[in-house]
Amino acid sequence: MSQTIETVRAGFIPLVDAAPLIVASELGFAKEEDLNLQLIRETSWATIRDRLAVAHLDVAHILAPLPVAANLGLTPLGVPMVVPMALGSGANTITISRKVYENELAVHTPPQDLSARSVLEAFAAMVTARREQKHEPIKFGIVHAFSAHNYQLSYWLAAANIDLTEDVELVVVPPSLMPAALAAGQIDGFCAGEPWGTAAVQEGSGFILTTNAHIWRNSPEKVISARQSWVAEDQERVAKLIRAIYRAAVWCDQPDNQEALALLLARPEYVGVPVDHIRPSLKRHIPAQDGSLHSVEGFLNFSHNAATFPWASHALWFYSQMIRWGQAELHERALTAARATYRPDLYRKALASLSVELPRADSKVEGAMSQAMPVGSRKGDLVLGPDTFFDGATFDPDDLDGYLRKLP
């Protein structure tokens, strides 16, 4: 007797990093787990958040900090969330309008190499000049207040003592609308996932300054999240979903599949852009201001470097940034809630049958690996890529208070 096929409704935003979810549905990985993965495209993260909370969706491709914020009581509706797996790492860019670049930033000679530190020096000099000339704050689009984009951009700017209330104004814009808002002059720049930075470059409205891979190497971006109650109903269903998406992520990382993946993502029901907007990021290429393509190691990982593992230390770093920017307070109950949001136990249980090399630890000191290093794992064969921050800082999840005291 054949297994019953169960439908799982999954929300997603049109972004390259939604690829494992899309591939799991399209190429049969979900079906092999007796799941009918029904994909529902949305435009904004707020809509994804709310539809997940009210059970219009079962699971979602979602911003990595957003389930943490939900469990801290910082979002509407207050429904407890669980993160059973991550959705890779990277694929964010910081993009500036062509007008601002050519009229203001270029005089400070920003480098072409996308170096977070060197670009920031030029950007800070431009901000100082704007402040002296009493210009309006430079307006940056971010995709949501509780997003890796917000925290990466803010972390980067604050390292140069740029005032995030006086020098910069952050406004929320859905990812797919960023290039149009930039072209219309409604924002001066944005931090968003691919393909939207590349789209702005190819459409002539902007230049990419740097990427999340330059600010924090192999940094987390999106996760799979579900309501805690949905996970508790049937953990085997969750395990099936994790296996399907994990196998899809492995497929996405294989170079021979890049062209097929680009064509799939370009379809109108998924990302819905010309395939030339998608190809560069899949090749880990970033178009620089002079038109050349820069190869950026670690810019986008679907499965490499344990990129789908839900590290509790990632959840706690996001919590630390919520505290830093006044969104949350530091206390033991919130610390426990943030740590418990990410569930490596569910991930390990689901992948046990696939003999996947998995970390033994649930957390690590973020920023401590300057090169690829072996880490404790089941067989001892797991090597993780570098995870350094551009400013040389490290984050010990067991010393949150000490970390916060060191921040500028």
C-alpha positions as CSV (number, residue, x, y, z in Angstrom):
1,M,0.0,0.0,0.0
2,S,1.4,3.4,-1.0
3,Q,2.1,6.0,1.6
4,T,-0.4,8.9,2.1
5,I,0.9,12.1,0.5
6,E,0.6,15.0,2.9
7,T,0.4,18.6,1.7
8,V,2.7,21.1,3.4
9,R,2.0,24.8,2.5
10,A,5.3,26.7,2.3
11,G,5.6,30.5,1.9
12,F,8.6,32.1,0.2
13,I,9.9,35.4,-1.1
14,P,11.3,35.7,-4.6
15,L,15.0,35.4,-3.8
16,V,17.9,33.2,-4.9
17,D,18.2,31.7,-1.4
18,A,14.7,30.2,-1.7
19,A,16.2,27.8,-4.2
20,P,16.3,24.7,-1.9
21,L,12.6,25.0,-1.1
22,I,11.8,25.5,-4.8
23,V,14.0,22.6,-5.9
24,A,12.6,20.3,-3.3
25,S,9.1,20.9,-4.7
26,E,10.0,20.9,-8.4
27,L,12.5,18.1,-8.7
28,G,10.7,15.5,-6.6
29,F,12.8,15.6,-3.3
30,A,9.6,16.3,-1.3
31,K,7.6,13.7,-3.2
32,E,10.2,11.1,-2.4
33,E,9.4,11.9,1.3
34,D,5.6,11.5,0.7
35,L,5.1,15.3,0.9
36,N,3.3,17.6,-1.5
37,L,5.2,20.8,-1.0
38,Q,2.8,23.5,-2.1
39,L,4.8,26.8,-2.6
40,I,3.1,30.1,-2.1
41,R,4.9,33.2,-3.2
42,E,4.6,36.4,-1.2
43,T,6.1,39.9,-1.6
44,S,6.8,41.1,1.9
45,W,8.3,39.4,5.0
46,A,5.6,40.9,7.1
47,T,3.0,39.0,5.1
48,I,5.0,35.8,5.4
49,R,5.3,36.3,9.2
50,D,1.6,36.9,9.7
51,R,0.3,34.1,7.4
52,L,2.6,31.7,9.2
53,A,1.3,32.9,12.5
54,V,-2.4,32.4,11.6
55,A,-1.8,29.0,10.0
56,H,-2.4,30.1,6.4
57,L,1.1,28.6,5.9
58,D,2.6,25.5,7.6
59,V,6.2,26.5,7.1
60,A,8.1,29.4,5.5
61,H,11.4,30.6,4.0
62,I,11.9,33.4,6.4
63,L,14.4,35.9,7.8
64,A,16.8,34.2,10.2
65,P,16.2,36.6,13.1
66,L,12.4,36.8,12.7
67,P,11.4,33.6,14.6
68,V,13.7,34.7,17.5
69,A,11.9,38.1,17.6
70,A,8.6,36.2,17.6
71,N,9.6,34.1,20.6
72,L,10.7,37.2,22.4
73,G,7.3,38.7,22.0
74,L,8.5,41.5,19.6
75,T,6.1,40.7,16.7
76,P,2.3,40.9,16.3
77,L,0.2,37.9,17.2
78,G,2.8,36.3,19.5
79,V,2.8,32.8,18.1
80,P,5.8,30.6,19.3
81,M,8.1,29.6,16.4
82,V,10.6,26.9,15.8
83,V,13.6,26.8,13.4
84,P,14.4,23.2,12.5
85,M,17.0,24.1,9.8
86,A,18.8,27.0,8.1
87,L,18.5,27.8,4.4
88,G,22.2,28.2,3.6
89,S,24.3,31.3,4.0
90,G,25.1,34.6,2.2
91,A,23.7,36.2,-0.9
92,N,23.2,39.7,0.5
93,T,24.6,42.9,-1.1
94,I,24.9,46.5,0.0
95,T,24.0,48.5,-3.1
96,I,24.2,52.3,-3.6
97,S,22.4,54.4,-6.2
98,R,24.4,55.4,-9.3
99,K,23.5,59.1,-8.6
100,V,24.9,59.0,-5.1
101,Y,28.0,57.0,-6.2
102,E,28.9,59.3,-9.1
103,N,28.1,62.6,-7.4
104,E,29.3,62.0,-3.9
105,L,31.0,58.7,-3.1
106,A,33.4,58.5,-6.1
107,V,35.4,61.6,-4.9
108,H,36.4,59.5,-1.9
109,T,37.8,56.8,-4.2
110,P,36.0,53.6,-2.9
111,P,37.9,50.5,-3.9
112,Q,36.7,48.1,-6.6
113,D,37.5,45.0,-4.6
114,L,34.3,45.1,-2.3
115,S,36.5,45.1,0.8
116,A,34.1,45.8,3.7
117,R,36.8,47.8,5.6
118,S,38.1,49.9,2.7
119,V,34.7,50.6,1.2
120,L,33.5,51.7,4.7
121,E,36.3,54.2,5.0
122,A,35.2,55.9,1.7
123,F,31.6,55.7,2.7
124,A,32.3,57.2,6.1
125,A,34.1,60.1,4.5
126,M,31.1,60.7,2.2
127,V,28.8,60.7,5.3
128,T,31.0,63.2,7.1
129,A,30.9,65.5,4.0
130,R,27.1,65.2,3.9
131,R,26.9,66.0,7.6
132,E,29.1,69.1,7.2
133,Q,27.0,70.3,4.3
134,K,23.8,69.6,6.3
135,H,22.4,67.2,3.8
136,E,19.5,64.9,4.7
137,P,20.4,61.5,6.1
138,I,21.3,59.0,3.4
139,K,18.3,56.7,3.1
140,F,18.9,52.9,3.0
141,G,16.3,50.3,2.3
142,I,16.2,47.2,4.5
143,V,13.8,44.3,4.1
144,H,12.6,44.2,7.7
145,A,13.5,45.5,11.1
146,F,14.2,41.9,12.3
147,S,16.5,40.9,9.5
148,A,20.1,39.9,9.0
149,H,20.2,42.7,6.4
150,N,19.4,45.3,9.1
151,Y,21.9,43.9,11.6
152,Q,24.7,43.4,9.0
153,L,24.3,46.9,7.6
154,S,24.0,48.5,11.0
155,Y,27.0,46.5,12.3
156,W,29.1,47.6,9.3
157,L,28.1,51.3,9.6
158,A,28.6,51.5,13.3
159,A,32.2,50.3,13.0
160,A,32.9,53.7,11.4
161,N,31.0,55.6,14.1
162,I,28.2,56.5,11.6
163,D,25.2,57.6,13.5
164,L,22.2,55.4,12.6
165,T,19.7,58.1,13.7
166,E,21.4,61.2,12.4
167,D,23.5,60.1,9.4
168,V,21.4,57.3,8.0
169,E,17.7,56.6,7.7
170,L,16.6,53.0,7.5
171,V,13.3,52.3,5.7
172,V,11.6,49.0,5.1
173,V,11.1,48.0,1.4
174,P,10.2,44.5,0.1
175,P,13.2,42.9,-1.6
176,S,11.8,42.7,-5.1
177,L,10.9,46.4,-5.0
178,M,14.4,47.6,-4.1
179,P,15.7,48.2,-7.6
180,A,12.6,50.2,-8.6
181,A,12.8,52.3,-5.4
182,L,16.5,53.0,-6.1
183,A,15.8,53.9,-9.7
184,A,13.0,56.3,-8.6
185,G,15.2,58.0,-6.1
186,Q,13.0,57.0,-3.2
187,I,16.0,55.4,-1.5
188,D,19.8,56.1,-1.8
189,G,20.9,52.5,-1.3
190,F,19.7,49.1,0.0
191,C,20.8,45.9,1.7
192,A,18.9,42.9,0.1
193,G,19.4,39.4,-1.0
194,E,20.2,38.4,-4.6
195,P,19.2,38.8,-7.3
196,W,18.2,42.4,-6.4
197,G,21.6,43.9,-6.1
198,T,22.7,42.4,-9.4
199,A,19.4,43.5,-11.0
200,A,20.1,47.1,-9.9
201,V,23.5,47.0,-11.5
202,Q,22.3,45.4,-14.7
203,E,19.4,47.8,-15.0
204,G,21.8,50.8,-14.5
205,S,20.4,52.2,-11.3
206,G,23.0,51.2,-8.8
207,F,26.5,49.8,-7.8
208,I,27.3,47.1,-5.3
209,L,29.6,48.3,-2.6
210,T,30.2,45.2,-0.6
211,T,28.5,42.0,0.5
212,N,27.5,40.1,3.7
213,A,30.4,37.7,2.9
214,H,32.8,40.6,3.3
215,I,31.2,41.8,6.5
216,W,30.7,38.3,8.2
217,R,32.0,35.4,6.2
218,N,29.5,32.5,5.7
219,S,26.9,34.4,7.7
220,P,23.3,33.2,8.2
221,E,20.5,34.8,6.2
222,K,17.3,32.7,5.9
223,V,15.8,29.7,7.7
224,I,12.9,27.4,7.6
225,S,10.4,28.2,10.3
226,A,7.2,26.7,11.5
227,R,4.8,27.2,14.4
228,Q,5.8,25.4,17.5
229,S,2.4,23.7,17.6
230,W,2.7,22.5,14.0
231,V,6.1,20.9,14.7
232,A,4.7,19.2,17.9
233,E,1.8,17.7,16.0
234,D,4.1,15.4,13.9
235,Q,7.8,15.5,14.2
236,E,8.2,12.8,11.5
237,R,6.5,15.2,9.1
238,V,9.1,17.8,10.0
239,A,11.9,15.2,9.6
240,K,10.7,14.4,6.1
241,L,10.6,18.1,5.2
242,I,14.2,18.6,6.5
243,R,15.5,15.7,4.5
244,A,13.8,16.9,1.3
245,I,15.1,20.4,1.6
246,Y,18.6,19.3,2.6
247,R,18.9,17.0,-0.4
248,A,17.7,19.9,-2.6
249,A,20.3,22.2,-1.1
250,V,23.0,19.7,-1.9
251,W,21.7,19.6,-5.5
252,C,21.7,23.4,-5.7
253,D,25.4,23.6,-4.7
254,Q,26.6,21.3,-7.5
255,P,28.2,23.3,-10.3
256,D,26.8,21.2,-13.0
257,N,23.3,22.2,-11.9
258,Q,23.8,26.0,-12.0
259,E,22.3,26.6,-15.4
260,A,19.2,24.5,-14.7
261,L,18.8,26.2,-11.3
262,A,19.1,29.6,-12.9
263,L,16.4,28.8,-15.5
264,L,14.1,27.4,-12.8
265,L,14.5,30.4,-10.5
266,A,13.9,32.8,-13.4
267,R,10.4,31.5,-14.0
268,P,7.6,34.0,-13.3
269,E,6.1,31.9,-10.5
270,Y,9.4,31.9,-8.6
271,V,11.9,34.9,-8.7
272,G,10.5,36.1,-12.1
273,V,13.5,38.0,-13.4
274,P,15.8,37.6,-16.5
275,V,18.1,34.6,-16.1
276,D,21.1,36.9,-16.5
277,H,20.1,38.6,-13.1
278,I,20.4,35.2,-11.4
279,R,23.5,33.5,-13.0
280,P,26.2,35.7,-11.4
281,S,25.2,34.9,-7.8
282,L,25.0,31.2,-8.5
283,K,28.6,31.4,-9.8
284,R,29.5,33.5,-6.7
285,H,30.3,36.5,-8.9
286,I,29.5,40.1,-8.0
287,P,29.5,42.9,-10.6
288,A,31.8,45.7,-9.5
289,Q,31.5,49.4,-10.3
290,D,33.9,49.1,-13.3
291,G,31.8,46.3,-14.8
292,S,34.2,43.5,-13.9
293,L,33.0,40.4,-12.1
294,H,34.5,39.6,-8.7
295,S,34.6,36.0,-7.5
296,V,33.5,36.0,-3.8
297,E,34.3,32.9,-1.9
298,G,31.5,32.0,0.5
299,F,29.1,34.5,-1.0
300,L,26.4,31.9,-1.3
301,N,26.3,28.4,0.2
302,F,23.3,26.2,0.0
303,S,24.7,23.2,1.8
304,H,28.5,23.5,2.0
305,N,30.1,24.3,5.4
306,A,27.1,22.9,7.3
307,A,25.1,25.8,5.9
308,T,21.7,24.2,6.7
309,F,22.6,23.5,10.3
310,P,20.6,25.7,12.8
311,W,23.4,27.0,15.0
312,A,22.1,28.2,18.4
313,S,24.9,30.7,18.3
314,H,23.4,32.4,15.2
315,A,20.1,32.8,17.1
316,L,22.0,34.4,20.0
317,W,24.0,36.7,17.8
318,F,20.8,38.1,16.4
319,Y,19.5,38.5,19.9
320,S,22.6,40.4,20.8
321,Q,21.9,42.8,17.9
322,M,18.3,43.3,19.0
323,I,19.6,44.3,22.4
324,R,22.3,46.6,20.9
325,W,19.8,48.5,18.8
326,G,17.2,48.8,21.5
327,Q,14.7,46.3,20.2
328,A,15.0,43.9,23.2
329,E,16.4,43.8,26.7
330,L,19.0,41.4,28.1
331,H,17.5,39.0,30.7
332,E,17.6,35.3,31.4
333,R,14.1,34.4,30.2
334,A,14.7,36.1,26.8
335,L,18.1,34.5,26.5
336,T,16.6,31.1,27.0
337,A,13.8,31.8,24.5
338,A,16.2,33.0,21.9
339,R,18.5,30.0,22.3
340,A,15.6,27.5,22.2
341,T,14.2,28.9,18.9
342,Y,16.8,27.1,16.8
343,R,16.4,23.3,17.1
344,P,19.5,21.4,16.0
345,D,18.0,18.3,17.8
346,L,15.3,18.1,15.2
347,Y,17.8,18.6,12.4
348,R,20.1,15.8,13.6
349,K,17.2,13.4,14.1
350,A,15.9,14.0,10.6
351,L,19.3,13.5,8.9
352,A,20.5,10.5,10.9
353,S,19.3,8.1,8.2
354,L,21.3,10.0,5.5
355,S,24.6,9.6,7.3
356,V,25.3,13.3,6.9
357,E,28.3,14.7,8.8
358,L,26.9,16.9,11.5
359,P,28.5,19.1,14.2
360,R,28.5,17.7,17.7
361,A,28.0,21.1,19.3
362,D,24.9,23.3,19.0
363,S,26.9,26.5,19.3
364,K,30.3,27.9,18.4
365,V,32.3,31.0,19.0
366,E,31.3,33.1,15.9
367,G,34.2,34.8,14.1
368,A,36.9,32.5,15.5
369,M,37.7,30.6,12.3
370,S,39.9,32.6,9.9
371,Q,40.3,29.6,7.6
372,A,38.6,26.3,6.9
373,M,38.9,24.1,10.0
374,P,37.8,20.6,11.1
375,V,35.3,20.6,13.9
376,G,33.9,17.9,16.2
377,S,31.4,15.7,14.3
378,R,30.1,12.2,14.1
379,K,32.8,10.7,11.9
380,G,35.4,13.5,12.4
381,D,35.3,14.5,8.7
382,L,33.4,17.8,8.9
383,V,35.3,20.9,7.9
384,L,33.7,24.4,8.3
385,G,34.7,27.4,6.3
386,P,35.9,30.7,7.8
387,D,33.4,32.8,9.7
388,T,35.3,36.0,10.5
389,F,33.8,39.4,11.0
390,F,35.5,42.2,9.0
391,D,36.5,44.0,12.2
392,G,38.2,41.0,13.7
393,A,35.6,40.7,16.5
394,T,34.4,37.4,17.9
395,F,31.0,36.5,19.5
396,D,31.0,34.0,22.4
397,P,27.4,32.9,22.9
398,D,28.2,32.0,26.5
399,D,29.3,35.6,27.3
400,L,26.6,37.8,25.8
401,D,27.0,40.5,28.4
402,G,30.7,40.7,27.8
403,Y,30.2,40.9,24.0
404,L,27.7,43.7,24.3
405,R,30.1,45.8,26.6
406,K,32.7,45.7,23.8
407,L,30.5,47.0,21.0
408,P,31.0,50.6,19.9
